[in-house]
Amino acid sequence: MQIIDMHCDTISLIYQQRQLGTQVSLRNNTFQLDLEKMKQSGYLLQNFAMFLDLGKTKTPYKDCKKQIAIFQEEMQRNSDIIAPVTTYEEIIANKQQGKMSALMTLEEGETCEGSLEKLKEFYLLGIRMMTFTWNYSNCLGFPAEPAKKYLSPPQGLTTLGIEFLEQMEHLGMIPDVSHLSDSGIQDVCDFAKKPFCASHSNARALCPRGRNLPDELIHSIAKKGGVIGVNYYGPFLSNTPNKSDYYFSYVKDIATHIRHISNIGGISCIGLGSDFDGIDDKLELKNCSSMGLLEQELKNIGFHESEIEKIFFQNVLNFYKELL
């Protein structure tokens, strides 16, 4: 089965490890995702997020550029099995050459430091998707689950956030509403002229976390032609800890969220958004080489082969065909 995954934090984790003096490669490592494990599972494309934690950096723009440099270095070093892409045509060309594809994304809109010129610069460097926020309020909008509790309900996009949305659509950079507040997502639904995505978000009806999407927003994203990548993080899958009092990520729960989202938004709105290397190791899907477990569970609960293909790669590939 081919796989497209809309979100992982592997490049950012490599960056963090190198900052600590540990040399880590993308080709083979002990993380949840590397190129050899991807190839073993049949990956077609992986989105690699340049993730910035505003609580740990005062220079997000500069730090993001350093992560992009690592991404570019790893792409050159492993050009025999993977190549970066910015267009749908490049994805298809890589497939025909027997190579996997890598798409750069940005997780934390404040990395642009409020500058539309820096947004354009990131586009020219190859970024093709960006979240407005992570877990901090910024000049673009407000997060769903803030690092510091709100004293009043979170607001939506700022005036600048709407300008960024318009410029992203103009450039051809996909808006990503994962981590954004409900009001912010509604603003994107109201102002966006093109489809957009939630790269790694689940269903709030099954697990009442702010980071998860309520049914009305699942429906709205789907109605706009968007795609939702299901997240594998235990606390976003179930509201009930196990006997050891921690949240374990079970494949059956991932499949249940997929079923619910398909019931609300239709089978064409679902993709995968693992959040590998941005989540803990309490996973039944130990790493990206274990994707056969999810494929089998989807079969077990009644999904047909053609539907699983849509979930695993076809929906996102069609989404990219339209937007990249």
Salt bridges, closest charged atoms under 4 A:
ASP9 OD1 - HIS7 NE2 3.37
ASP34 OD2 - LYS37 NZ 2.68
GLU73 OE2 - ARG18 NH1 3.31
GLU73 OE2 - ARG77 NH2 2.82
GLU74 OE2 - ARG18 NH2 2.72
GLU74 OE2 - ARG77 NH1 3.44
ASP80 OD2 - ARG27 NH2 2.92
GLU107 OE1 - HIS7 NE2 3.20
GLU107 OE2 - HIS179 NE2 3.05
GLU107 OE2 - HIS200 NE2 3.13
GLU113 OE1 - LYS118 NZ 2.54
GLU121 OE2 - LYS65 NZ 2.84
GLU145 OE1 - ARG209 NH2 2.78
ASP182 OD1 - ARG204 NH2 2.71
ASP215 OD1 - HIS260 NE2 2.74
ASP253 OD1 - LYS252 NZ 3.42
ASP275 OD1 - HIS7 NE2 3.47
GLU295 OE2 - LYS299 NZ 3.69
GLU305 OE1 - LYS299 NZ 3.69
